[in-house]
């Protein structure tokens, strides 16, 4: 990797650390008025072609036919399942809590990779970090276990777990399944494929009849297209193509802080002592997982 590519990769990583912390609020505002599947589908269906045309106008090469299936799998896993279920979940789960549950992505990445032939094996440090993450989640939701018996809230929490697993699996797949196309062009194709899938699915569910913009939802929608998709997702794909996945996934450290603050400041979402302590425990667990994973990688390289 050249010095210029290295600089761009770290800049991309910094951008997702900040930008994606704000998208939880935008999604929460959007799903107040717009059905979730079409809200997500139209976002990617608009952002994808815009990015594609920009890149094509700059002379960037189109993907080869053999790259379409891998890009489709990544797009459906990250955007169709990952982002799609986050949007679904935020109908009932506050944006701040959503961002905290998304911090478990590094746990799932490490767990899934451990079962792969060339994956990093689990060790005591990683196992303890995973356990701390579970403790943090229990602490956050422990004071309000009654809500888990409410169908909508429970569906939202389950949806977030599906989203996290889908995003983690897609990230790992993109790491091991290399394609010849430029990462940004690949990202645009992933957006288009996921956008088509989600839009068709949303129309099948009959969401078109209730799709009506308000001023707030329209602003949120445009913000997500420009910052969450064109800048944020493109940056993520570029970063994981040039930097270690373990480093890139540390955006999960910063996102919850921004999301919790914005949720409290704009939507008056509740922030309790348990949430603060639970968040600290989860982030410490993530740090241990990162440390344990790094040690395992060094042993393998030797």
C-alpha positions in Angstrom: 0.0 0.0 0.0 1.4 3.4 -1.0 1.7 6.3 1.4 -1.2 8.1 -0.3 -3.4 5.0 0.0 -2.4 4.6 3.6 -3.4 8.2 4.3 -6.7 7.8 2.6 -7.5 4.6 4.4 -6.9 6.1 7.8 -9.0 9.2 6.8 -11.8 6.8 5.7 -11.6 5.0 9.1 -11.8 8.3 11.0 -14.8 9.4 9.0 -16.8 6.3 9.8 -15.9 6.6 13.5 -17.6 10.0 13.5 -20.3 9.9 10.8 -21.8 6.5 11.7 -22.4 7.7 15.3 -24.8 10.3 13.9 -26.7 8.0 11.6 -28.5 6.2 14.4 -30.3 9.4 15.2 -31.2 10.0 11.6 -32.6 6.5 11.2 -34.6 6.8 14.4 -36.1 10.1 13.1 -36.8 8.6 9.7 -38.7 5.4 10.9 -41.0 7.6 13.0 -42.9 8.3 9.7 -41.5 6.0 7.0 -41.8 2.2 6.8 -38.4 0.7 7.5 -37.7 -1.6 4.6 -38.5 1.0 1.9 -36.7 3.6 3.9 -33.5 1.5 3.8 -34.1 0.3 0.3 -34.6 3.7 -1.3 -31.6 5.1 0.5 -29.2 2.5 -1.1 -31.1 2.5 -4.4 -30.4 6.3 -4.8 -26.9 6.4 -3.2 -25.6 3.4 -5.2 -26.2 4.8 -8.8 -24.9 8.2 -7.7 -21.6 6.8 -6.5 -21.4 4.5 -9.6 -21.9 7.4 -12.0 -19.4 9.6 -10.2 -16.7 6.8 -10.3 -17.5 5.9 -13.9 -17.2 9.6 -15.0 -13.7 9.6 -13.5 -12.7 6.6 -15.6 -12.8 3.9 -12.9 -13.0 0.4 -14.3 -16.2 -1.6 -14.1 -16.4 -4.8 -12.1 -15.8 -8.1 -13.9 -18.7 -10.6 -14.2 -17.0 -13.0 -11.8 -16.9 -10.3 -9.2 -20.6 -9.6 -9.2 -21.6 -12.6 -7.0 -19.1 -11.9 -4.3 -20.1 -8.2 -4.3 -23.7 -9.2 -4.2 -23.1 -11.4 -1.2 -21.3 -8.6 0.7 -23.9 -6.1 -0.2 -26.8 -8.3 1.0 -25.0 -9.2 4.2 -23.8 -5.7 5.1 -26.7 -3.6 3.8 -29.6 -5.9 3.2 -29.3 -7.8 6.5 -27.0 -5.6 8.6 -28.4 -2.1 7.9 -31.9 -3.4 7.0 -32.5 -4.9 10.4 -31.0 -1.9 12.2 -33.6 0.3 10.5 -36.3 -2.2 11.5 -35.1 -2.4 15.1 -35.0 1.4 15.6 -38.8 1.5 15.3 -38.8 0.2 18.9 -35.3 0.4 20.3 -33.8 3.9 21.2 -31.0 5.0 18.9 -28.4 5.1 21.8 -29.2 1.5 22.9 -29.0 0.4 19.3 -25.5 1.8 18.9 -24.4 0.0 22.1 -25.6 -3.3 20.8 -23.8 -2.7 17.5 -20.6 -2.5 19.5 -20.8 -6.3 19.8 -19.7 -6.5 16.1 -16.0 -7.2 17.0 -17.1 -10.0 19.3 -19.0 -11.7 16.4 -16.2 -11.1 14.0 -13.7 -12.8 16.3 -16.2 -15.6 17.1 -17.0 -16.4 13.4 -13.3 -16.1 12.4 -12.4 -18.6 15.0 -14.2 -21.4 13.2 -12.5 -20.6 9.9 -9.5 -22.7 8.7 -7.2 -19.7 8.7 -9.0 -17.8 11.4 -7.6 -16.5 14.7 -8.1 -18.9 17.5 -9.7 -18.0 20.8 -7.6 -17.5 23.9 -8.2 -16.6 27.6 -8.0 -12.8 26.9 -10.5 -13.0 24.0 -12.9 -15.3 26.0 -12.8 -12.9 29.0 -13.5 -9.9 26.7 -16.5 -11.8 25.2 -17.8 -12.5 28.7 -17.4 -8.9 29.7 -19.4 -7.9 26.6 -22.2 -10.2 27.6 -22.1 -8.8 31.2 -22.4 -5.2 29.8 -25.4 -6.0 27.7 -27.1 -7.7 30.6 -26.4 -4.7 32.8 -27.8 -2.3 30.2 -31.1 -4.2 29.8 -31.3 -5.8 33.2 -33.1 -2.8 34.8 -35.8 -3.1 32.2 -36.2 -6.8 31.6 -40.0 -6.3 31.5 -39.6 -4.6 28.1 -38.2 -7.7 26.6 -41.6 -9.3 27.0 -43.1 -6.6 24.9 -43.4 -8.0 21.4 -42.2 -4.9 19.5 -39.2 -4.2 21.8 -38.2 -7.9 21.8 -38.5 -8.0 18.0 -36.2 -5.0 17.8 -33.6 -6.5 20.0 -33.7 -9.8 18.0 -33.5 -7.8 14.8 -30.3 -6.0 16.1 -28.7 -9.4 16.8 -29.5 -10.5 13.3 -28.1 -7.2 12.0 -24.9 -7.7 13.9 -24.4 -11.3 12.8 -25.1 -10.3 9.1 -22.7 -7.3 9.3 -20.0 -9.4 10.9 -20.3 -12.3 8.4 -20.3 -9.8 5.5 -17.2 -8.1 6.8 -15.3 -11.4 7.2 -16.4 -12.6 3.7 -15.2 -9.4 2.1 -11.9 -9.8 3.9 -11.2 -13.3 2.6 -13.0 -13.1 -0.8 -11.0 -10.6 -2.7 -12.2 -9.0 -5.9 -10.3 -7.2 -8.6 -12.5 -4.1 -8.7 -11.7 -0.9 -6.9 -13.2 -0.9 -3.4 -15.3 2.2 -4.1 -16.7 0.8 -7.3 -17.4 -2.4 -5.4 -19.3 -0.4 -2.7 -21.5 1.3 -5.4 -22.5 -2.1 -6.8 -23.2 -3.4 -3.3 -25.5 -0.5 -2.7 -27.4 -1.0 -5.9 -27.9 -4.8 -5.3 -29.0 -4.3 -1.7 -31.2 -1.3 -2.7 -33.0 -3.4 -5.3 -33.5 -6.3 -2.9 -34.8 -4.2 0.0 -37.0 -2.1 -2.3 -38.6 -5.2 -3.8 -39.0 -6.7 -0.4 -40.6 -3.5 1.0 -43.0 -3.3 -1.9 -44.0 -7.0 -1.4 -44.7 -6.2 2.2 -47.1 -3.4 1.1 -45.1 -0.6 2.6 -45.7 1.7 -0.4 -49.1 2.8 0.8 -47.7 4.2 4.0 -44.6 5.8 2.5 -45.0 9.5 3.0 -42.2 12.0 3.8 -42.5 14.7 6.5 -40.0 17.5 6.8 -38.0 15.7 9.5 -38.0 12.3 7.7 -36.9 13.8 4.4 -34.0 15.7 6.0 -33.0 12.4 7.8 -33.3 10.5 4.5 -31.1 13.0 2.5 -28.6 13.0 5.4 -28.3 9.2 5.3 -27.8 9.2 1.6 -25.0 11.8 1.6 -23.2 11.1 4.8 -24.3 7.6 5.9 -24.1 6.0 2.4 -22.0 8.0 -0.1 -19.3 9.0 2.4 -19.8 6.6 5.3 -20.3 3.2 3.6 -17.8 4.0 0.8 -15.3 4.9 3.5 -15.9 1.6 5.3 -15.4 -0.5 2.2 -12.2 1.4 1.3 -10.9 1.1 4.9 -11.4 -2.7 5.2 -9.7 -3.1 1.8 -6.5 -1.3 3.0 -6.4 -1.7 6.8 -6.7 -4.7 9.2 -10.4 -5.5 9.9 -9.6 -5.6 13.7 -8.5 -1.9 13.5 -11.4 -0.8 11.3 -14.0 -2.3 13.5 -12.8 -0.1 16.4 -15.2 2.5 15.0 -17.5 0.8 17.5 -15.6 2.6 20.3 -16.7 6.1 19.1 -20.1 5.5 17.5 -22.0 4.9 20.8 -20.7 8.0 22.5 -21.9 10.2 19.7 -25.2 8.3 19.3 -26.0 8.3 23.0 -25.4 12.0 23.3 -27.4 12.9 20.2 -30.3 10.6 21.3 -30.4 12.3 24.6 -29.9 15.9 23.3 -32.4 15.7 20.3 -34.9 13.0 21.2 -34.7 13.1 25.1 -33.7 9.4 25.1 -33.0 8.1 28.6 -29.4 7.7 29.8 -29.1 5.9 33.1 -26.1 5.0 35.3 -26.5 1.4 34.3 -26.2 2.4 30.6 -23.0 4.3 31.3 -21.5 1.4 33.3 -22.6 -1.2 30.8 -21.2 0.8 27.9 -17.9 1.0 29.7 -17.8 -2.7 30.3 -18.7 -3.5 26.7 -16.0 -1.2 25.4 -13.4 -2.7 27.8 -14.5 -6.1 26.6 -14.0 -5.0 23.0 -10.5 -3.7 23.9 -9.6 -7.1 25.4 -10.9 -8.9 22.3 -8.7 -6.7 20.2 -5.7 -7.3 22.4 -6.2 -11.1 22.5 -6.7 -11.2 18.7 -3.5 -9.3 18.1 -1.5 -11.7 20.2 -3.0 -14.7 18.3 -2.1 -13.1 15.0 1.5 -12.5 16.1 1.8 -16.1 17.1 0.4 -17.3 13.8 2.8 -15.0 11.9 5.8 -16.4 13.7 
